[in-house]
Amino acid sequence: MIELPFFEDRHRELHGRLQDIASRFDQVALRGETGEVDEAGRDTVRACAELGLCRLLVPAEFGGAGLDLRSICLAREALAASSGLADSVFAVQGLGAYPLALSGNGALCQRYLPRAAEGHAIGAFALTEPEAGSDAGALATRARPEGDGYVLDGGKVFISNATIASFFVVFARTAEGSKRAISAFVVDAEAPGLSIVRRQHVTAPHPLAEIRLSGCRVPAANRLGEEGDGMRLALGTLD
Ligand SMILES: Cc1cc2nc3c(=O)[nH]c(=O)nc-3n(C[C@H](O)[C@H](O)[C@H](O)COP(=O)(O)OP(=O)(O)OC[C@H]3O[C@@H](n4cnc5c(N)ncnc54)[C@H](O)[C@@H]3O)c2cc1C
């Protein structure tokens, strides 16, 4: 291994451990190619958890290893060398977990992140809509305040991990206009009103789907940060 000055001992140790993981993901690649994408996705998360990789995506105070970007890059490099599907599922596990960490909402983090670190919860990140891709600020999904929560209505497309997720971070409009109009919510996959509309097939197989939110009630406690923090959390996560 090249002695790179910006590698600390923990990176060398991780890099060494990752050298022989390819065999763990042979079956993932095979299952993905034969259409068993959900099974391949779940196998990925299980194997990543056993290897301690899911912990890399979670802050230390919630059972993780501390969100070290260099370690995450090493993990992704090794996973991608074995299976593009495995790398994608792992990356999206991070996209699901990171908005919680960024929001600083301790109670929500405590509910989801330790399970994500152990691979017992799979996350997804639901931003894109049919008319809001690159221009994410144009999203039309609404979150209407009602009682002690919100009611979400709208649709999302191209959502990775959708068919295996246990929770989604959903971005929805809580105000008109473009300034601080979008908020982020954690929605359990089994929440009434959240459904998978159809799988979406792309060249490289992975658990990708269109989802629908129809009168989907979310407690106010599941909002990440304040109303209007959604775009900051979305872009901060993608960065
Ligand atoms: C495999 C896959 C997985 C994905 N997973 C997720 C996910 O987990 N969660 C999620 O929320 N989204 C996901 N997405 C959606 C992805 O983020 C969007 O595809 C992306 O934001 C682009 O949006 P779009 O496809 O609508 O393309 P468009 O926004 O319609 O863009 C089409 C093309 O036009 C170009 N373009 C757009 N606007 C301009 C402009 N103003 N000037 C010049 N050129 C422009 C773009 O660069 C692009 O080449 C996924 C997409 C794919 C393909």
The ligand as an ORCA input file, in Angstrom:
! r2SCAN-3c Opt
* xyz 0 1
  C     -29.812      5.685    -10.668
  C     -30.378      6.900    -10.029
  C     -30.550      6.939     -8.644
  C     -31.116      8.062     -8.039
  N     -31.328      8.065     -6.678
  C     -31.963      9.119     -6.114
  C     -32.294      9.108     -4.715
  O     -31.981      8.166     -3.978
  N     -32.984     10.164     -4.210
  C     -33.349     11.235     -4.973
  O     -33.971     12.147     -4.445
  N     -33.043     11.281     -6.300
  C     -32.366     10.256     -6.879
  N     -32.071     10.279     -8.224
  C     -32.495     11.419     -9.012
  C     -31.357     12.329     -9.425
  O     -30.891     13.042     -8.339
  C     -31.911     13.196    -10.552
  O     -31.944     12.358    -11.682
  C     -31.083     14.412    -10.807
  O     -31.345     15.362     -9.802
  C     -31.385     15.006    -12.187
  O     -32.742     15.236    -12.326
  P     -33.526     14.765    -13.644
  O     -33.251     13.322    -13.873
  O     -34.944     15.205    -13.507
  O     -32.817     15.536    -14.831
  P     -33.065     17.033    -15.278
  O     -33.033     17.953    -14.108
  O     -34.273     17.070    -16.152
  O     -31.777     17.281    -16.143
  C     -31.612     16.639    -17.417
  C     -30.341     17.166    -18.038
  O     -30.440     18.591    -18.213
  C     -29.351     19.244    -17.572
  N     -29.833     20.504    -16.991
  C     -30.790     20.652    -16.056
  N     -30.980     21.953    -15.768
  C     -30.115     22.645    -16.548
  C     -29.830     24.034    -16.701
  N     -30.472     24.972    -16.004
  N     -28.875     24.383    -17.589
  C     -28.213     23.443    -18.319
  N     -28.445     22.106    -18.207
  C     -29.383     21.718    -17.338
  C     -28.859     18.287    -16.502
  O     -27.480     18.480    -16.196
  C     -29.094     16.940    -17.166
  O     -28.020     16.595    -18.014
  C     -31.487      9.177     -8.843
  C     -31.285      9.141    -10.224
  C     -30.744      8.025    -10.813
  C     -30.563      8.013    -12.306
*
